Amino acid sequence: MLTAIPFILADGTDAGDVVIAVIGAILGLAQIILWIAALVSILRSERYTGGGKFLWIIVIFAFPFLGCLGWFFAGRKAQLVKQGWSEPAAT
C-alpha cells in the first residue's frame, strides 16, 4: 500500500489529499471497532433484559458514534431499579 503513494502523487494528486484520506480511513476503522465493541458489550451485559438490550442496540444503530459513547459512559454501569416479586405482608 505504501508503494502506491508515489504513483498517486505522480498523477497530480496533492499530498494533503492523501493525508486526509488516510486519516479518514483510520477514523472510519476506529468507528467500526467502537461500534462492534459496544454491540458485543450490550449483548453480554447482565444488567439489562432483552428489551433494554434491544433499545440500546437501536440507539447505537441510529447514532453510531454518540450512541456508542453513551453506552460506554452511561449505559454500561447504570444503576437499575428492578422490581421483583415480594412476599405479601402478614396480617
C-alpha positions in Angstrom: 0.0 0.0 0.0 2.8 2.4 0.8 4.4 1.7 -2.5 1.3 3.1 -4.3 1.6 6.6 -2.7 4.4 7.8 -5.1 2.3 6.8 -8.0 -0.8 8.6 -6.6 1.3 11.7 -6.1 2.7 11.4 -9.6 -0.8 11.7 -11.1 -1.1 15.2 -9.7 -2.9 14.4 -6.5 -2.0 16.7 -3.7 -0.2 15.2 -0.7 -2.8 16.8 1.6 -5.5 14.8 -0.1 -3.7 11.6 0.6 -3.1 12.6 4.3 -6.8 13.4 4.6 -7.8 10.1 3.0 -5.5 8.1 5.3 -6.8 10.0 8.4 -10.4 9.4 7.3 -9.7 5.7 6.8 -8.2 5.4 10.3 -11.1 7.3 11.9 -13.6 5.1 10.0 -11.9 1.9 11.2 -11.8 3.2 14.7 -15.6 3.9 14.5 -16.3 0.4 13.3 -14.2 -1.1 16.1 -16.0 1.2 18.7 -19.4 0.1 17.2 -18.6 -3.6 17.3 -17.2 -3.3 20.9 -20.4 -1.5 22.0 -22.6 -4.2 20.4 -20.7 -7.0 22.0 -20.8 -5.2 25.4 -24.5 -4.7 25.1 -25.2 -8.3 24.2 -23.0 -9.6 27.1 -24.4 -7.2 29.7 -26.3 -8.9 32.6 -27.8 -5.6 33.9 -30.4 -5.4 31.1 -33.2 -7.7 30.0 -33.9 -8.3 26.3 -36.0 -5.2 26.0 -33.3 -2.9 27.4 -30.6 -4.5 25.2 -32.9 -4.1 22.2 -33.3 -0.4 22.9 -29.6 0.2 23.3 -28.9 -1.6 20.0 -31.5 0.7 18.3 -29.6 3.7 19.8 -26.2 2.6 18.5 -27.7 1.9 15.1 -29.4 5.3 15.0 -26.5 7.3 16.4 -23.3 5.2 15.8 -20.8 7.5 17.4 -22.8 9.2 20.1 -24.8 6.0 20.9 -21.6 4.0 21.5 -20.2 6.8 23.7 -23.5 6.9 25.6 -23.4 3.2 26.2 -19.8 3.2 27.5 -20.1 6.3 29.7 -23.7 6.0 31.0 -25.5 2.8 30.0 -23.0 0.1 30.9 -22.9 0.9 34.6 -26.3 2.4 35.1 -28.0 1.8 38.4 -31.2 0.0 37.6 -34.1 -0.4 39.8 -35.6 -3.9 39.4 -39.0 -4.6 40.8 -39.3 -8.3 41.6 -41.7 -10.5 43.3 -42.1 -10.0 47.0 -43.9 -11.9 49.6 -47.2 -10.3 50.8 -47.2 -8.7 54.3 -48.6 -10.9 57.0 -51.8 -9.6 58.7 
